[in-house]
Amino acid sequence: MKTVIIDYGAGNIKSIQFALKRLGFDAVLSNNPTEIFLADKVIFPGVGEASSAMNMLRASQLDALIPNLKQPVLGICLGMQLMCNSTEEGNTKGLGIFDVNVKRFSNDVKVPQMGWNTVANLKSTLFHGIKDDEYMYLVHSYYAELCIDTISETEYGLIFSSALQKGNFYAVQFHPEKSSMAGEQLLKNFLEL
Amino acid sequence: MLTKRIIPCLDIKNGRTVKGVNFINLRDAGDPVELAKQYAEKGADELVFLDISATLEGRKTILNMVLKVAEQVNIPFTVGGGISSVEDVDLLLKNGADKVSINSSAIKRPELINELSSKFGNQCIVVAIDAKQIEGQWKVHLAGGSIPTDLDLFEWAKEVEERGAGEILFTSMNNDGTKEGFANEALAKLSSDLNIPIIASGGAGTMQHFVDAFQLGRADAALAASVFHFGEIEIKNLKVELKNNNIEVRL
């Protein structure tokens, strides 16, 4: 099995590769469209700012490729947000895989949300073996609203989508690679899809 | 609900942990990687590594340590100490650090905060502030708290937030090392003045001190070193105690 972590210059992606390695899975970092197209599993990470991340995707012509992938794809953090219709961060148009918009938290709560919060109403095989109200590690200022693709909900001032799924596309707002054993279980579930 | 975080802090010199660490079943108490793994298993929510190496040679060892921690530890960690440029941060993040903490370099050149947060995102930029209350005034100090500045803690904290810090690590020099509790009044003021998370540091001695830092000081996270390293407080027990006080924690 070949797993590719999309490397388009956005953030610390080594941590994901290390987490997979701890689980006994090798993954390669790549921004090569052919290599990504041919992979069995694709992980789409990202930290940083949305509009510059989208520009980097366009520069590697990955904006057209990603929505057309047929194998399981897992977006993480900013990766998840870019898979949505649009994000308020830099008024950025996203890849439109999930028909939902990404908004900024209001100042009624501290922004960014930083730390461990619970995931609830879990609805996908991605969460196999993970109990409702399990803790995951999140760091973000923007959130995806609830929608028909929501497979996990988290509360921070309001209830938002902490995970989404539509067909072969999976996405999580939290960092499974930093979420202790529960996060490792989720990565394992994805790799065993 | 978002939980309050418990953060052990490890001092690193020439790539090794300093200060005694009193863990059983630890093959090498000086190995930061092994200590970090143990803390992750004991329920720490994050880790902070503070590089106190005095020499350039010593500092270089930190990158290798960061890489090893990233390989083996499944919770987030912050690296601080001697960071003064975009290049320093780039290297630390590339080697797997989740966040970096800057202190004196931000005071010397506040624009550094803007540069770092716009390049790497505010989520990974922690600004550490050491302050001491002198005649009722909280004054920011440099170089591990030894050199006073004219900066007022609350004004500086506000500026730090506006320049794009994602989090503030506030150490009270009056409380640090006393084991008599955190500086809860100052913490509470920071928490109400600012809209970014505040990490409390300095003064932890008992479990009640952590309860107070969260309830009176309204801190988002609490950091301590010796009470954890010497096993005076077990993280699991601490979290149970916090939970019993209706403080949300990850158990």
Interface residues (C-beta under 8 A of the other chain):
Chain A: G11 N12 K14 S15 F18 A19 K21 R22 V47 G48 E49 N107 K110 V111 P112 Q113 M114 G115 W116 N117 T118 Y135 Y137 V139 H140 S141 E155 Y156 H175 E177 K178 S179 S180 M181 G183 E184
Chain B: M1 L2 T3 K4 R5 A40 D45 E46 A70 E71 Q72 N74 I75 P76 L93 K94 N95 G96 A97 D98 S118 F120 G121 N122 Q123 C124 G166 E167 N195 I196 P197 D220 A221 R250
